[in-house]
Amino acid sequence: MPGVGGRVTLVTGAGRGIGRAAATLLASRGARVMAAARSEEQLRTLGLDYVAADLGTAEGCARAVRETEERLGPIEILVCNHGIGSAHERVLWEQDPEAWAQSMRINLDGPFFLSRAVLKGMVDRGYGRVVYTSSTSAEVAEHAGSAYNSSKAGLLGLMRSVAQDAGAFGVTSNAVLPGWVRTPMADLSAEAEARDRGVTTDQVWAEREALYPAARVVTPEEVAELIAFLASEESSGVNGEAIRVALGSVL
């Protein structure tokens, strides 16, 4: 079956937002999905196989991969979607070094450990799809978000490295770069911005919507559709690409 039918798929950050939309969509198209996130409570309501793990640690990443392969089989599709936002960050000269380290652990180290764990098997089998959720902030930095911006830019370097190292073996590696998406993580940053500016959260979201020609923000489902394509057999000609999902905005 073309597409993702029957393919063993690990989706991280699947408890909510883009990851939840991607896991649900891939499962609806026949993928055998393992959903991974820190919150077992969120995962339990998905109706999919799941593993609760801290994906900001090497041990948590190893557990997610091990549970998937023991329960479903060798991983053929990896969707690295988990991450931490920038709501807790400050301008660079006031940035807490631990905030920097935490973002790197979760947003960049975790995807490295997951990729390293699954790629040898993909290469040996001659097939694999790896999709990373980065951000438009990887290309146009947001204010007071040095750790988030840098980790998401670093994720593009990891994606391109996988494309070069594994591309000769039937493995593709690509990234989606969403603009603003109204997810629980993005709501936290809106709330933090609203507090700092003395405005309402709704006003912050209205300003974010105004950044886009369509006068709205992207939906998780729109990002999930691109993830599903990049995870499919039909995307074999796309490798090493960073693709924006931002409604035509240059920001």
Rosetta blueprint (number, residue, H / E / L):
1 M L
2 P L
3 G L
4 V L
5 G L
6 G L
7 R L
8 V E
9 T E
10 L E
11 V E
12 T E
13 G L
14 A L
15 G L
16 R L
17 G H
18 I H
19 G H
20 R H
21 A H
22 A H
23 A H
24 T H
25 L H
26 L H
27 A H
28 S H
29 R L
30 G L
31 A L
32 R E
33 V E
34 M E
35 A E
36 A E
37 A E
38 R L
39 S L
40 E H
41 E H
42 Q H
43 L H
44 R H
45 T L
46 L L
47 G L
48 L L
49 D E
50 Y E
51 V E
52 A E
53 A L
54 D L
55 L L
56 G L
57 T L
58 A H
59 E H
60 G H
61 C H
62 A H
63 R H
64 A H
65 V H
66 R H
67 E H
68 T H
69 E H
70 E H
71 R H
72 L L
73 G L
74 P L
75 I L
76 E L
77 I E
78 L E
79 V E
80 C E
81 N L
82 H L
83 G L
84 I L
85 G L
86 S L
87 A L
88 H L
89 E L
90 R L
91 V L
92 L H
93 W H
94 E H
95 Q L
96 D L
97 P H
98 E H
99 A H
100 W H
101 A H
102 Q H
103 S H
104 M H
105 R H
106 I H
107 N H
108 L H
109 D H
110 G H
111 P H
112 F H
113 F H
114 L H
115 S H
116 R H
117 A H
118 V H
119 L H
120 K H
121 G H
122 M H
123 V H
124 D H
125 R H
126 G L
127 Y L
128 G E
129 R E
130 V E
131 V E
132 Y E
133 T E
134 S L
135 S L
136 T H
137 S H
138 A H
139 E L
140 V L
141 A L
142 E L
143 H L
144 A L
145 G L
146 S H
147 A H
148 Y H
149 N H
150 S H
151 S H
152 K H
153 A H
154 G H
155 L H
156 L H
157 G H
158 L H
159 M H
160 R H
161 S H
162 V H
163 A H
164 Q H
165 D H
166 A H
167 G H
168 A H
169 F H
170 G L
171 V E
172 T E
173 S E
174 N E
175 A E
176 V E
177 L E
178 P E
179 G L
180 W L
181 V E
182 R L
183 T L
184 P H
185 M H
186 A H
187 D H
188 L H
189 S H
190 A H
191 E H
192 A H
193 E H
194 A H
195 R H
196 D H
197 R H
198 G L
199 V L
200 T L
201 T H
202 D H
203 Q H
204 V H
205 W H
206 A H
207 E H
208 R H
209 E H
210 A L
211 L L
212 Y L
213 P L
214 A L
215 A L
216 R L
217 V L
218 V E
219 T L
220 P H
221 E H
222 E H
223 V H
224 A H
225 E H
226 L H
227 I H
228 A H
229 F H
230 L H
231 A L
232 S L
233 E H
234 E H
235 S H
236 S L
237 G L
238 V L
239 N L
240 G L
241 E L
242 A E
243 I E
244 R E
245 V E
246 A L
247 L L
248 G L
249 S L
250 V L
251 L L
